[in-house]
Amino acid sequence: MARPRKPLLSRERIVTAALTLIDEDGLAALSTRRLAAELGVSGPSLYNHFAVKDEILDAVADTVVAQVDLSMFGGGEDWRTALLHWGRSYRAALAAHPNIVPFLAQGPGRRPAGLKMADAVFGAMVEAGWPPAHATRIGALMRYFVAGSALGSFARGFVGDATAYDPADYPHLQQAHRLAEHQQQVDEGAFETGLRALVDGLALQYEELTAGRPAGAGAGGPQTAG
């Protein structure tokens, strides 16, 4: 029998199948046995490309993060505008694959796309005048905020049954049963409100930190995560 022109398996094919499986059935559904079955190969075949399952998860997580736009950093944009644009792109990437978010929330580890994002954010904040320790905190708090917002839906947490919220018990939730009908508007609006509040709050801190600093003075100190 002639050898197939393309190998049956590749890292890209494995990662794509794993992400689809996670998207459809959740993080707990991923196993090497089930993934191999989805790909129509034997389980050991996967180990020619990934040593352990966590390596597959790392690759899946990095594929999602690689979808985040980082072009606003280093492009001359004001740091506030850059954070707003990045936060929206970051959330869009995670919200498209919410089941991988708990794994992503553990941090970038050694994932190239995740490290590239962390480096871009940290570098841009330090270059804008933030002290390194504060730049590290900004990256962390943005990850907390974006990951949390992408993990689930606030609006869908309420049932559509109008009788579920007795005004005698919940006098301010008489319209809560309608939230699920407006899920996208509610959840995206909440994210945008929070993102703007977060950046506005950072702007106030920035003014305090830079008050009295000589014109043109940088952040000072080594550009490391303090």
Secondary structure, 3 states (H helix, E strand, C coil): CCCCCCCCCCHHHHHHHHHHHHHHHCHHHCCHHHHHHHHCCCHHHHCCCCCCHHHHHHHHHHHHHCCCCCCCCCCCCCHHHHHHHHHHHHHHHHHCCHHHHHHHCCCCCCCHHHHHHHHHHHHHHHHHCCCHHHHHHHHHHHHHHHHHHHHCCCHHHCCCCHHHCCCCCCCCCCCHHHHHHHHHHHHHHHHHHHHHHHHHHHHHHHHHHHCCCCCCCCCCCCCCCC
